[in-house]
């Protein structure tokens, strides 16, 4: 599991068929209170938006979050963080 902040969304004119109707969001990872790289994550909650702190899972477990279809996803947003008590360094 890892955490990050949603900073945007991905608009794709063509998607892999199993990713249809699954939002793809740009998430900036937070490691030890420091913002690091940005990744694209499939939103299993379908409710995350810009500015939300979220936690994610990776690897094959990410694809298993979508029960009806198993999309080609390496990371998936699975929950929200209500409060974050560490000072984030830019």
C-alpha positions as CSV (number, residue, x, y, z in Angstrom):
1,X,0.0,0.0,0.0
2,X,1.1,3.5,-0.6
3,X,-0.4,7.0,-0.3
4,X,-0.6,10.1,-2.5
5,X,-2.5,13.2,-3.5
6,X,-4.7,13.3,-6.6
7,X,-3.4,16.2,-8.8
8,X,-5.3,15.6,-12.0
9,X,-7.1,13.3,-14.4
10,X,-6.2,11.5,-17.6
11,X,-8.3,12.0,-20.7
12,X,-7.9,9.2,-23.2
13,X,-9.5,9.2,-26.6
14,X,-8.9,5.4,-26.9
15,X,-8.8,3.1,-23.9
16,X,-8.2,-0.6,-23.5
17,X,-11.7,-2.2,-23.5
18,X,-11.7,-3.3,-19.9
19,X,-10.7,0.2,-18.7
20,X,-13.9,1.8,-20.1
21,X,-15.9,3.7,-17.4
22,X,-13.0,3.5,-15.0
23,X,-11.5,7.0,-14.2
24,X,-7.8,7.3,-14.5
25,X,-6.3,9.9,-12.2
26,X,-2.8,11.4,-11.8
27,X,-1.5,10.9,-8.3
28,X,1.6,12.4,-6.7
29,X,3.1,9.8,-4.4
30,X,4.0,10.8,-0.8
31,X,6.9,8.9,0.8
32,X,8.0,9.8,4.3
33,X,6.3,13.1,4.1
34,X,8.0,14.1,0.8
35,X,6.1,14.4,-2.5
36,X,7.9,12.2,-5.1
37,X,7.0,10.9,-8.5
38,X,3.6,11.1,-10.2
39,X,1.7,8.0,-11.4
40,X,-1.6,7.2,-13.1
41,X,-4.0,5.1,-11.0
42,X,-7.3,3.5,-11.8
43,X,-10.0,4.8,-9.4
44,X,-11.7,1.8,-7.9
45,X,-13.8,4.2,-5.7
46,X,-15.0,6.2,-8.7
47,X,-15.2,9.2,-6.3
48,X,-11.7,10.6,-5.9
49,X,-11.0,14.1,-7.2
50,X,-8.3,16.7,-7.3
51,X,-6.9,17.5,-3.8
52,X,-8.0,14.2,-2.2
53,X,-5.4,12.2,-0.2
54,X,-5.8,8.5,-1.1
55,X,-4.3,5.2,-0.5
56,X,-3.5,2.8,-3.3
57,X,-2.5,-0.8,-3.9
58,X,-0.2,-2.0,-6.7
59,X,0.7,-5.0,-8.8
60,X,-1.9,-7.7,-9.6
61,X,-3.9,-6.9,-6.5
62,X,-4.8,-3.5,-8.2
63,X,-6.5,-5.2,-11.1
64,X,-8.4,-7.5,-8.8
65,X,-10.2,-4.5,-7.2
66,X,-12.4,-4.4,-10.3
67,X,-14.5,-7.6,-9.9
68,X,-16.4,-7.7,-13.1
69,X,-13.5,-7.1,-15.4
70,X,-9.8,-7.4,-14.7
71,X,-8.2,-4.4,-16.5
72,X,-4.5,-3.9,-17.2
73,X,-3.9,-1.7,-14.1
74,X,-0.7,-1.5,-12.0
75,X,-2.1,0.8,-9.3
76,X,-5.6,1.4,-8.0
77,X,-7.1,3.9,-5.6
78,X,-8.9,2.0,-3.0
79,X,-9.7,4.5,-0.2
80,X,-9.5,8.0,1.1
81,X,-7.4,9.5,3.9
82,X,-9.5,11.8,6.0
83,X,-6.6,13.6,7.8
84,X,-2.9,13.6,7.2
85,X,-0.8,14.7,10.2
86,X,2.6,14.9,8.6
87,X,4.0,18.1,7.2
88,X,4.4,17.5,3.5
89,X,7.6,18.8,1.9
90,X,7.3,20.0,-1.7
